[in-house]
Amino acid sequence: MSKIAHKAEKFSFGAIVLYVLFIVIWLILRLLLFDRLWWLSIINDAAIYIFVPLPILLTACLWKRRWRLLAGLSIPILAFGVLFGELFLPQLPYSLPEGGRMLCVMTFNVFTGNKNYQAIAGVIRGVNPDIVGLQELNQNTARKLVQELAVDYPYHAIMPPNQKQQVGIFSRFPIVTATTFSLPTDSHALQAVVRVYNQQIHILVADLLFYPKITAQPNQVASLVSEYKAQKLVEIKHLEEEFRKTGNPVLLLCDCNLTSTSEAYTQLKKFAQDSFWQAGWGLGHTVYVNSAIPVQRIDYIWHSDEFSAIKAVVGSDSGGSDHLPAIAKLWLQRPN
């Protein structure tokens, strides 16, 4: 073996050891502290990208038949399986419960600066959902969409009134009531009661607090991220209160601005069910960040136990937004 080849093999050996060590330390800190350290919370948010080197290192071990190193890589493989593996399992045949109705639901952040209301309407018509929750509506786009979708969706509510940025709901079914939903972070949200086949369902449409732009001085980054994480947990607590106080089936159509590896997601999952996690396949990324490729899943359709997720997908057309729509087919159980 040449000196160059020997050095390359030694380097790859060291890289694999360091990678496994990093994963072990991260998992221990995540288990003990979760998002309580600001820098750890950033790693948790971006956890999917921690596993990008794994296929390369795994291939190298198999190629060189380094079985001990391969055994070490079983730790990140197992971690990936626990955190994301369920999203890659094949969908099993599902028998629908008796006595219910199918609903198609969409949530879509249309982007405040997006003035192409016809493209947005085209995305909605292409999916043909029964109920649509929209985030980041500007007043002009909201007004144009009400006119454009009047025939397809005769019922709508846009909140808060007279705000530059709004959230909205468009429905084929009658909206019984709709009010602004108060969140302590001034995030935009509404709550509506919709009558679906003589059954009332409670719908929350929310655009939760966005991750802070790290443009401050380096010594301010820690406080910015820590404050954001604390506020996010407060938002989730208020959502839980709204979610639990109604006796109706509940849907939360949300640009939640959080990833499935965050502490806030774990708190949300204690009282609501993630439709994509139940009935989707793959990573389901919905948001673009200065890129042509979606990089994270932050848009969700959450539901209460009265619903069963049958199928969940991410739309292929952004309609000029920096988000793709999230779509779910849900089986609504009729009340006894």
Long-range contacts (C-beta under 8 A, 24 or more apart in sequence): 9-64, 12-57, 12-60, 12-64, 13-66, 13-69, 15-57, 16-57, 16-60, 16-61, 16-66, 16-69, 16-72, 16-73, 17-69, 17-72, 19-53, 19-57, 19-76, 20-72, 20-73, 20-75, 20-76, 23-50, 23-75, 23-76, 23-79, 24-75, 26-50, 27-75, 27-79, 34-263, 34-266, 35-229, 35-262, 35-263, 35-264, 38-221, 38-222, 38-225, 38-226, 38-229, 39-222, 39-225, 41-225, 41-229, 41-262, 41-263, 42-225, 44-259, 44-261, 44-262, 44-263, 45-211, 45-258, 45-259, 45-261, 45-262, 46-259, 47-83, 47-259, 47-261, 48-84, 48-259, 48-261, 48-283, 48-296, 50-76, 51-76, 51-79, 51-80, 51-84, 54-80, 83-260, 83-261, 84-283, 86-277, 87-277, 87-280, 87-281, 87-282, 87-283, 87-284, 88-281, 88-282, 91-279, 91-281, 94-310, 96-308, 96-310, 96-331, 97-308, 97-331, 97-333, 99-333, 99-334, 100-331, 100-332, 100-333, 100-334, 101-196, 101-197, 101-331, 101-332, 101-334, 102-310, 102-329, 102-330, 102-331, 102-332, 103-130, 103-131, 103-196, 103-307, 103-329, 103-330, 103-331, 103-332, 104-128, 104-129, 104-130, 104-131, 104-327, 104-328, 104-329, 104-330, 105-129, 105-130, 105-131, 105-132, 105-133, 105-251, 105-253, 105-275, 105-301, 105-327, 105-328, 105-329, 105-330, 106-131, 106-132, 106-133, 106-253, 106-301, 106-315, 106-325, 106-326, 106-327, 106-328, 107-132, 107-133, 107-134, 107-135, 107-205, 107-253, 107-254, 107-255, 107-299, 107-300, 107-301, 107-325, 107-326, 108-132, 108-133, 108-134, 108-135, 108-299, 108-315, 108-319, 108-321, 108-323, 108-325, 108-326, 109-134, 109-135, 109-136, 109-207, 109-255, 109-287, 109-299, 109-321, 109-322, 109-323, 110-134, 110-135, 110-136, 110-137, 110-141, 110-319, 110-320, 110-321, 110-323, 111-136, 111-320, 111-321, 111-322, 111-323, 112-136, 112-137, 112-138, 112-164, 112-165, 113-138, 114-141, 114-319, 114-320, 114-321, 115-140, 115-141, 116-319, 116-320, 117-141, 117-144, 117-145, 117-148, 118-148, 119-319, 119-320, 120-145, 120-319, 120-320, 120-321, 121-145, 121-148, 121-149, 122-317, 122-319, 123-315, 123-317, 123-318, 123-319, 123-325, 124-149, 124-152, 124-170, 125-152, 126-315, 126-317, 127-315, 127-325, 127-327, 129-327, 130-171, 130-172, 130-173, 130-196, 131-169, 131-170, 131-171, 131-172, 131-173, 131-194, 131-203, 131-251, 131-253, 132-169, 132-170, 132-171, 132-253, 133-167, 133-168, 133-169, 133-203, 133-205, 133-253, 133-254, 134-167, 134-168, 134-169, 134-170, 134-205, 135-167, 135-188, 135-205, 135-206, 135-207, 135-254, 135-255, 136-165, 136-167, 136-207, 136-255, 136-321, 137-165, 137-166, 137-167, 137-168, 138-164, 138-165, 138-166, 139-163, 139-164, 139-166, 142-166, 142-168, 145-170, 155-194, 157-190, 157-192, 159-188, 159-189, 159-190, 160-188, 160-190, 163-188, 165-207, 167-205, 167-206, 167-207, 168-205, 169-194, 169-203, 169-205, 169-253, 173-197, 176-200, 181-206, 181-242, 182-238, 183-208, 183-235, 183-238, 183-239, 184-231, 184-234, 184-235, 184-238, 185-209, 185-231, 185-234, 185-235, 187-235, 191-242, 193-248, 196-332, 197-332, 197-334, 199-249, 199-332, 199-334, 199-335, 200-248, 201-248, 201-249, 201-250, 201-251, 201-332, 202-246, 202-248, 202-249, 202-250, 202-251, 203-250, 203-251, 203-252, 203-253, 204-239, 204-242, 204-243, 204-250, 204-251, 204-252, 204-253, 204-254, 205-253, 205-254, 206-239, 206-252, 206-253, 206-254, 206-255, 206-256, 207-254, 207-255, 207-257, 208-232, 208-235, 208-254, 208-255, 208-256, 208-257, 208-258, 209-235, 209-257, 210-257, 211-257, 229-263, 229-264, 232-257, 232-258, 232-262, 232-264, 233-263, 233-264, 233-267, 235-264, 236-264, 236-267, 236-268, 237-267, 239-268, 240-267, 240-268, 240-270, 240-271, 243-271, 243-272, 243-304, 244-271, 249-303, 249-304, 249-306, 249-307, 249-332, 249-333, 250-303, 250-304, 250-306, 251-301, 251-302, 251-303, 251-304, 251-307, 251-330, 252-300, 252-301, 252-302, 252-303, 253-300, 253-301, 254-299, 254-300, 254-301, 254-302, 255-298, 255-299, 255-323, 256-298, 256-299, 256-300, 257-298, 258-298, 259-296, 259-297, 259-298, 260-297, 268-302, 272-302, 272-303, 272-304, 273-302, 273-303, 273-304, 273-305, 273-307, 273-309, 274-300, 274-301, 274-302, 275-300, 275-301, 275-302, 275-303, 275-309, 275-312, 275-326, 275-328, 275-330, 276-300, 276-301, 276-309, 276-312, 276-314, 276-326, 276-328, 278-308, 278-309, 278-312, 279-309, 279-310, 279-311, 279-312, 279-328, 279-329, 280-311, 280-312, 280-313, 280-314, 284-312, 284-313, 284-314, 284-326, 285-314, 285-324, 286-314, 286-323, 286-324, 286-325, 286-326, 287-322, 287-323, 287-324, 288-318, 288-322, 288-323, 289-322, 294-324, 299-323, 299-324, 299-325, 299-326, 300-326, 301-326, 301-327, 301-328, 301-330, 303-328, 303-330, 306-332, 306-333, 307-331, 307-332, 307-333, 308-333
